[in-house]
Structures are given as C-alpha cells and as structure tokens.
Amino acid sequence: MCEVYIEAGVFAREPDAFRHGASVQVLDRFPGLQVSAARQRLTIVAAGAESAVGLDLAVGAPVAELRRYACVDDVIVYYARIEFPTEFVCLDFDLLAPSGPQPDANPS
C-alpha cells in the first residue's frame, strides 16, 4: 500500500516520469533542485481495513509504515507513506558510527 505526494510545480516538470517511475529517482534528475531537509520514519502499526485487504492480512495485523519526505526551501516537494508486511523489515545499525541527538520530525 502506498501514497505519494509530489508538489504540483515539481510534478508539472515531468508528469509522465512521475506517473511511471520511482519518484525519488525522478527528483534526482532535476538540476538545481536542492533538498534542504529529508526524513524517514519506520513505525509498526495495526493494519486498517483498506491496508488489510490490499496486503492480504487480518485487520489489526502488524504492518510496517514508512513515512518519508523531502523539502526544498521549507516546502515539502515529496511525501510518501508506504505500508508493507512486517516480515519484510530488516534493520541494520552501525553501532560504532558517530551519533548525536536527532530532531524529532513528524510530517503527519
């Protein structure tokens, strides 16, 4: 299950490409488009009725919900909400990578 939003002015530049290809790859082809913020969040949630039917799961079954967005000059130009069965989730962390406090951003 997937929902994708592309800002109207950006979408108008390559409507066929957005309709038939992966949105992020299309955005990457735009010269001069400087993404100023981008976030992604993965949450395990209960499947609603529509998701359960689309994913062939029981209502309330756990699903992974991925939300991601990209902004250009503080305007969201790309937003996606994707749900998929949790058996396809794989998390991989580099436990020695430098880390620090991350701002809590929730585009919902």
Secondary structure as the mmCIF struct_conf table of DSSP 4:
data_model
#
loop_
_struct_conf.conf_type_id
_struct_conf.id
_struct_conf.beg_label_comp_id
_struct_conf.beg_label_asym_id
_struct_conf.beg_label_seq_id
_struct_conf.end_label_comp_id
_struct_conf.end_label_asym_id
_struct_conf.end_label_seq_id
STRN STRN1 CYS A 2 ILE A 6
HELX_RH_AL_P HELX_RH_AL_P1 ALA A 8 ARG A 13
BEND BEND1 GLU A 14 GLU A 14
HELX_RH_AL_P HELX_RH_AL_P2 PRO A 15 HIS A 20
BEND BEND2 GLY A 21 GLY A 21
HELX_RH_AL_P HELX_RH_AL_P3 SER A 23 ASP A 28
TURN_TY1_P TURN_TY1_P1 ARG A 29 ARG A 29
BEND BEND3 PHE A 30 PHE A 30
TURN_TY1_P TURN_TY1_P2 PRO A 31 GLY A 32
STRN STRN2 ALA A 37 ALA A 46
HELX_RH_AL_P HELX_RH_AL_P4 ALA A 49 LEU A 55
TURN_TY1_P TURN_TY1_P3 ASP A 56 ASP A 56
TURN_TY1_P TURN_TY1_P4 VAL A 59 GLY A 60
STRN STRN3 PRO A 62 VAL A 72
TURN_TY1_P TURN_TY1_P5 ASP A 73 ASP A 74
STRN STRN4 VAL A 75 PRO A 85
HELX_RH_3T_P HELX_RH_3T_P1 THR A 86 PHE A 88
TURN_TY1_P TURN_TY1_P6 LEU A 95 LEU A 96
BEND BEND4 ALA A 97 ALA A 97
#
